Amino acid sequence: MTAPELVTDPNRGYLGIDTNPDGVALANVNYFGQPEPWPEGFTVPYPKALHKFAGEFQTIVHPNGFLYLKIPELAYSRSFRRTYLIGVLAQVVVNIARVLGKSIAIEDLGFGKDRLDTDKKFNRMAANFPYRKITEAIIRKAYKEGVGVKPVRPAHTSTIGYWKYMERYGVTIHHAAALAIARRAIGFKEHITKELKQKIQAIKEKLNQKANSLPGEGKGMTRKVKQQIMRLGEKVSVHNGLDRYKQESFYSVWHDLKQLALSSR
């Protein structure tokens, strides 16, 4: 089968995608690694294939270039129905990429799925969800319609999104992860910024205050958290000078920042 001519241009940026049990988070990212507002008049057409009940397909659009496509039934539907819903979802994603003229940046799940979420209900859904089926469906649809796809290692993308982009753009961690995925596809390194250092320092001071007011093992600054912060301080000081491979490695600074985020919630 001859590959169709590409209708997207990676030089325009990427449509970053973060897959979830109930849908996908999208980030419209320009080539400079910044979220880009949706084009004037942009809409997501309701899939004609879905008409069983109201709310079967939900679109949550943020004007600053973020979007969530939600199919609540996806998380608990049976195998054949789920496969059908995934196909519908993939078609909508590819249609959006075509409208934008941007290639798709997606997680290469051969390296595993990165998550940073402490919601128990979400984690139960996420534990056994076949994320790979969504990514494979999107890749197949994109290939057929001439939309470029660039899989990237998902390592630490949720953690990067949580610390660097979620608060800055006022979006969910899933949107922030989609932005990190698109930036990685473009080739950006994720530096430890002055703003991020201030956040880490604020958490450290907060934990110290708890330790002083609530002495005792397991309260405030525990021994484990102290070790995390000491290790984190060492890694933060050298992170920006590392090559990209080392910055994204398993035991990079992002690994410790993930543990700190979970400890401080």
Secondary structure as UniProt FT lines:
FT   HELIX           10..12
FT   STRAND          14..20
FT   TURN            21..22
FT   STRAND          23..29
FT   TURN            31..32
FT   TURN            40..41
FT   TURN            48..49
FT   TURN            54..55
FT   STRAND          58..62
FT   TURN            63..65
FT   STRAND          66..70
FT   HELIX           72..75
FT   HELIX           79..100
FT   STRAND          103..107
FT   HELIX           109..111
FT   HELIX           120..127
FT   HELIX           131..144
FT   TURN            145..146
FT   STRAND          149..152
FT   TURN            155..156
FT   HELIX           157..160
FT   HELIX           161..165
FT   HELIX           166..169
FT   HELIX           173..186
FT   HELIX           194..213
FT   TURN            217..218
FT   HELIX           223..239
FT   TURN            240..241
FT   HELIX           244..247
FT   TURN            250..251
FT   HELIX           253..264
//
